[in-house]
């Protein structure tokens, strides 16, 4: 009988390696995803997210929405998951985010499709891997953009003799300016009721430089992070393949960094109860790896407070959310030295939230 193994292997998509990326190429990602109420419920089960905008129809309607929108981070993780088979299935690690814009809310029944453009490439000095920069955009079923973001990821090389590409590192904004933040067209905080959130602090109550140590911690279980990553259809092997990861420098599977972001966002509810939604992620770093069994704590620093153009009902807070594993915020400062993070810091995220103002509530 003829040996068909070679033919069969030719049909397998093993994902892209660093040498397979070309500057300025556009990649249309497969598997459009229709968001369901089951997705929203499972996200709450996995993260404990408590923002009533995403789980209370009457509260969401009091803010002008026709129905409760999907949690911002759930929409982001699902849109992000579309990019993984083409961008980061062979990743060493996802390194960072910038210029993440939440352009309009996503609702149950919306279908998200995502494409990416390669905007930067840099081979590392080892010659074994390199960093790929992409700008991704997710659209709904009406071809309306709902999310856009830049991320950079370290990807293995398969052919170590492949010629290194010209180094191109894109210039990225330090943050998304207030005039470029998108507020849902029908949103209004004029009838905001703080009884639904349990929060008593508004936009005016937060001052630049103040720090909030959130009291609770959350342990990420093996089953939790496995199920969450599957929910997002993120098939990066370093999150799933324990056999493969035994021979890695970590010796075990890594928790997807987006799960750490969601956990920290949930933990930050105490002290930021009235942060109604995420408007942008300005920058983000997964400073150290996270593994099953790690317990996450978080603190928030207020970086800035902005008025929003032509709005008197709500303002924007630019925040720095720091995630820490296996230590409380008062035990760990974010930076160990000028150029490196404390080994217990797993996340450093600069993001902007929408918050009601006192005078118009």
For each residue, the residues with C-beta under 8 A, 3 or more apart:
1:
2:
3: 6
4: 7 8
5: 8 9
6: 3 9 10
7: 4 10 11
8: 4 5 11 12
9: 5 6 12
10: 6 7
11: 7 8
12: 8 9
13: 85
14: 90
15: 85 86 89 90
16: 20 21 86 87 89 90 155
17: 20 90 155 156 157 158 159
18: 21 121 123 129 130 132 155 156 157 162
19: 157 158 159 162 163
20: 16 17
21: 16 18 25 118 121 132 155 165
22: 25 118 165
23: 118 119 120 121 165 166 168
24: 117 118 119
25: 21 22 117 118
26: 115 116 117
27: 83 86 87 115 116 117 118 134
28: 115
29: 82 83 85 86 113 114 115 116
30: 82 85
31: 82 233
32: 82 111 112 113
33: 78 81 82 111 112 233
34: 109 110 111
35: 39 40 70 74 75 78 106 107 108 109 110 111 112
36: 39 40 108 109
37: 40 41 108
38: 41 42
39: 35 36 42 43 70 74 78 231
40: 35 36 37 43 44 54 55 70 71 74 108
41: 37 38 44 45
42: 38 39 45 46 227 231
43: 39 40 46 47 49 71 74 231 262
44: 40 41 47 48 49 55
45: 41 42
46: 42 43 224 227 228 231 262
47: 43 44 228 262 263 265 266
48: 44 218 266
49: 43 44 54 55 71 73 262 265 266 269
50: 55 266 269
51: 54 55 71 197 269 275 276 277
52: 55 56 59 60 196 197
53: 56 59 60 63 65 68 69 276 277
54: 40 49 51 60 68 69 70 71
55: 40 44 49 50 51 52 68
56: 52 53 59 60 68 196
57: 60 61 67 68
58: 61 62
59: 52 53 56 62 63 68 193 196
60: 52 53 54 56 57 63 65 67 68 69
61: 57 58 64 65 66 67
62: 58 59 191 192 193
63: 53 59 60 187 188 189 191 192 276
64: 61 184 186 187 188
65: 53 60 61 68 69 105 184 186 187
66: 61 107 186
67: 57 60 61 107 108
68: 53 54 55 56 57 59 60 65 107
69: 53 54 60 65 72 105 106 107 184 277
70: 35 39 40 54 74 75 105 106 107 108 110
71: 40 43 49 51 54 74 75
72: 69 75 76 102 277 278
73: 49 76 77 258 261 262 265 278
74: 35 39 40 43 70 71 77 78 262
75: 35 70 71 72 78 79 102 106 112 138 146 147
76: 72 73 79 80 100 102 147 149 258
77: 73 74 80 81 231 232 234 258 262
78: 33 35 39 74 75 81 82 112 231 232 233
79: 75 76 82 83 112 114 136 138 146 147
80: 76 77 83 84 114 136 149 151 232 234 258
81: 33 77 78 84 232 233 234
82: 29 30 31 32 33 78 79 112 113 114 138 233
83: 27 29 79 80 86 87 88 114 116 134 136
84: 80 81 87 88 89 233 234 235 236
85: 13 15 29 30 89 235
86: 15 16 27 29 83 89 116
87: 16 27 83 84 91 116 132 134 153 155
88: 83 84 91 94 153 155 236
89: 15 16 84 85 86 235 236 237
90: 14 15 16 17 155 156 158 237
91: 87 88 94 153 154 155 156 236 238
92: 129 154 155 156 238
93: 153 154 238 254 286 289
94: 88 91 151 153 257 286
95: 131 151 152 153 154 285 286
96: 151 152 283 284 285 286
97: 100 149 150 151 281 283 284 349
98: 149 150 151 172 173 281 282 283 284
99: 135 148 149 150 172 173 176 280 282
100: 76 97 147 148 149 150 176 280 281 282 284 351
101: 147 148 149 176 180 181 182 279 280
102: 72 75 76 146 147 182 277 278 279 280
103: 145 146 147 148 182
104: 144 145 146 182 184 185
105: 65 69 70 146 184 277
106: 35 69 70 75 110 112 140 146
107: 35 66 67 68 69 70 110
108: 35 36 37 40 67 70
109: 34 35 36
110: 34 35 70 106 107 140 141 146
111: 32 33 34 35 140 141
112: 32 33 35 75 78 79 82 106 138 139 140 146 147
113: 29 32 82 138 139
114: 29 79 80 82 83 136 137 138 139
115: 26 27 28 29 136 137
116: 26 27 29 83 86 87 134 135 136 137
117: 24 25 26 27 134 135 136
118: 21 22 23 24 25 27 121 132 133 134
119: 23 24 133 134 135 150 168 170
120: 23 131 132 133 152 168 169 170
121: 18 21 23 118 130 131 132 133 165 166 167 168
122: 130 131 167 168 169
123: 18 127 129 130 157 164 165 167
124: 127 128 129 130 131 154
125:
126: 129
127: 123 124 157 160 164
128: 124 156 157 160
129: 18 92 123 124 126 154 155 156 157
130: 18 121 122 123 124 154 155 157 164 165
131: 95 120 121 122 124 152 153 154 155
132: 18 21 87 118 120 121 152 153 155
133: 118 119 120 121 150 151 152 169 170
134: 27 83 87 116 117 118 119 150 151 152 153
135: 99 116 117 119 148 149 150
136: 79 80 83 114 115 116 117 147 148 149 150 151
137: 114 115 116 145 147 148
138: 75 79 82 112 113 114 145 146 147 148
139: 112 113 114 142 143 144 145 146
140: 106 110 111 112 143 144 146
141: 110 111
142: 139
143: 139 140
144: 104 139 140
145: 103 104 137 138 139 148
146: 75 79 102 103 104 105 106 110 112 138 139 140
147: 75 76 79 100 101 102 103 112 136 137 138
148: 99 100 101 103 135 136 137 138 145
149: 76 80 97 98 99 100 101 135 136 281
150: 97 98 99 100 119 133 134 135 136 170 172
151: 80 94 95 96 97 98 133 134 136
152: 95 96 120 131 132 133 134
153: 87 88 91 93 94 95 131 132 134
154: 91 92 93 95 124 129 130 131
155: 16 17 18 21 87 88 90 91 92 129 130 131 132
156: 17 18 90 91 92 128 129
157: 17 18 19 123 127 128 129 130 160 162
158: 17 19 90 162
159: 17 19 162
160: 127 128 157
161:
162: 18 19 157 158 159
163: 19
164: 123 127 130 167
165: 21 22 23 121 123 130 168
166: 23 121
167: 121 122 123 164
168: 23 119 120 121 122 165
169: 120 122 133
170: 119 120 133 150
171:
172: 98 99 150
173: 98 99 176 177 282
174: 282 283
175: 280 282 283 318 350 352
176: 99 100 101 173 180 181 279 280 282 352
177: 173 180 181
178: 181 306 307 308 309 316
179: 309
180: 101 176 177
181: 101 176 177 178 279 280 308 316 352
182: 101 102 103 104 279
183: 187 279 308 311 314 354
184: 64 65 69 104 105 187
185: 104
186: 64 65 66
187: 63 64 65 183 184 314 354
188: 63 64 191 313
189: 63 192 276 313 314 356 357 360 361
190: 313 360 361
191: 62 63 188
192: 62 63 189 274 313 356 361
193: 59 62 196
194: 197 198 199 200 273 274 361
195: 198
196: 52 56 59 193
197: 51 52 194 273 274
198: 194 195 273
199: 194 272 273 274
200: 194 273
201: 205 206 271 273 274
202: 205 274 355 356 357 358 361
203: 206 305 314 315 317 355 356 357 358
204: 315 357 358
205: 201 202 358
206: 201 203 210 302 305 317 355
207: 210 302 305
208: 302 303 304 305
209: 301 302
210: 206 207 301 302
211: 299 300 301 302
212: 268 271 272 299 300 301 302
213: 299 328 329 330
214: 267 268 269 270 271 297 298 299 300 329
215: 270
216: 267 270 297
217: 267 295 296 297 328
218: 48 263 266 267 295 296
219: 293 294 295 296
220: 224 225 255 259 260 263 290 292 293 294 295 296
221: 224 225 292 293
222: 225 226 292 293
223: 226 227
224: 46 220 221 227 228 259
225: 220 221 222 228 229 239 255 256 259 292
226: 222 223 229 230 239 240
227: 42 46 223 224 230 231
228: 46 47 224 225 231 232 256 259 262
229: 225 226 232 234 236 239 240 256 259
230: 226 227 233 234
231: 39 42 43 46 77 78 227 228
232: 77 78 80 81 228 229 256 258
233: 31 33 78 81 82 84 230
234: 77 80 81 84 229 230 239 256 258
235: 84 85 89 240
236: 84 88 89 91 229 239 240 256
237: 89 90 240 241 244 245
238: 91 92 93 241 244 245 248 253 254
239: 225 226 229 234 236 253 254 255 256
240: 226 229 235 236 237 253
241: 237 238 244 245 253
242: 245 246 252 253
243: 246
244: 237 238 241 247 248
245: 237 238 241 242 248 250 251 252 253 254
246: 242 243 251 252
247: 244
248: 238 244 245 251
249:
250: 245 253 254 289 291
251: 245 246 248
252: 242 245 246 291 292
253: 238 239 240 241 242 245 250 291 292
254: 93 238 239 245 250 289 290 291
255: 220 225 239 259 260 289 290 291 292 294
256: 225 228 229 232 234 236 239 259 260
257: 94 260 261 286 290 347
258: 73 76 77 80 232 234 261 262
259: 220 224 225 228 229 255 256 262 263 290
260: 220 255 256 257 263 264 286 290 296 323 346 347
261: 73 257 258 264 265 284 323 347 349
262: 43 46 47 49 73 74 77 228 258 259 265 266
263: 47 218 220 259 260 266 267 296 298 323
264: 260 261 267 268 296 298 321 322 323 347 349
265: 47 49 73 261 262 268 269 278 321
266: 47 48 49 50 218 262 263 269
267: 214 216 217 218 263 264 270 296 297 298
268: 212 214 264 265 271 272 275 298 300 321
269: 49 50 51 214 265 266 272 273
270: 214 215 216 267 273
271: 201 212 214 268 300
272: 199 212 268 269 275 300 319 353
273: 194 197 198 199 200 201 269 270
274: 192 194 197 199 201 202 355 356
275: 51 268 272 317 353 354 355
276: 51 53 63 189 314 353 354 355 356
277: 51 53 69 72 102 105 353 354
278: 72 73 102 265 281 351 352 353 354
279: 101 102 176 181 182 183 316 352 353 354
280: 99 100 101 102 175 176 181 351 352
281: 97 98 100 149 278 284 349 350 351 352
282: 98 99 100 173 174 175 176 318 350 351 352
283: 96 97 98 174 175 349 350
284: 96 97 98 100 261 281 347 348 349 350 351
285: 95 96 341 347 348 349
286: 93 94 95 96 257 260 289 290 346 347
287: 341 345 346 347 348
288: 325 341 343 344 345 346
289: 93 250 254 255 286 346
290: 220 254 255 257 259 260 286 294 296 325 346
291: 250 252 253 254 255 294
292: 220 221 222 225 252 253 255
293: 219 220 221 222
294: 219 220 255 290 291 325 326 346
295: 217 218 219 220 325 326
296: 217 218 219 220 260 263 264 267 290 323 324 325 346
297: 214 216 217 267 323 324 325 327 328 329
298: 214 263 264 267 268 321 322 323 324 329 347
299: 211 212 213 214 321 322 324 329
300: 211 212 214 268 271 272 319 320 321 322
301: 209 210 211 212 319 320 322
302: 206 207 208 209 210 211 212 305 317 318 319 320
303: 208 318 319 320 350
304: 208 317 318
305: 203 206 207 208 302 315 316 317 318
306: 178 315 316 317 318
307: 178 311 315 316
308: 178 181 183 311 314 315 316
309: 178 179
310:
311: 183 307 308 314 315
312: 357 359 360
313: 188 189 190 192 356 357 360 361
314: 183 187 189 203 276 308 311 354 355 356 357 360
315: 203 204 305 306 307 308 311 354 355 357
316: 178 181 279 305 306 307 308 352 353 354 355
317: 203 206 275 302 304 305 306 352 353 355
318: 175 282 302 303 304 305 306 350 351 352
319: 272 300 301 302 303 350 351 352 353
320: 300 301 302 303 348 349 350
321: 264 265 268 298 299 300 347 348 349 351
322: 264 298 299 300 301 329 334 345 347 348 349
323: 260 261 263 264 296 297 298 345 346 347 348 349
324: 296 297 298 299 327 328 329 331 332 342 344 345 346
325: 288 290 294 295 296 297 344 346
326: 294 295 344
327: 297 324 331 332 344
328: 213 217 297 324 331 332
329: 213 214 297 298 299 322 324 332
330: 213
331: 324 327 328 344
332: 324 327 328 329 342 344 345
333: 336 342
334: 322 341 342 345 348
335: 338 340 341 342
336: 333 340 341 342 343
337: 340
338: 335
339:
340: 335 336 337
341: 285 287 288 334 335 336 345 348
342: 324 332 333 334 335 336 345
343: 288 336
344: 288 324 325 326 327 331 332
345: 287 288 322 323 324 332 334 341 342 348
346: 260 286 287 288 289 290 294 296 323 324 325
347: 257 260 261 264 284 285 286 287 298 321 322 323
348: 284 285 287 320 321 322 323 334 341 345
349: 97 261 264 281 283 284 285 320 321 322 323
350: 175 281 282 283 284 303 318 319 320
351: 100 278 280 281 282 284 318 319 321
352: 175 176 181 278 279 280 281 282 316 317 318 319
353: 272 275 276 277 278 279 316 317 319
354: 183 187 275 276 277 278 279 314 315 316
355: 202 203 206 274 275 276 314 315 316 317
356: 189 192 202 203 274 276 313 314 360 361
357: 189 202 203 204 312 313 314 315 360 361
358: 202 203 204 205 361
359: 312
360: 189 190 312 313 314 356 357
361: 189 190 192 194 202 313 356 357 358
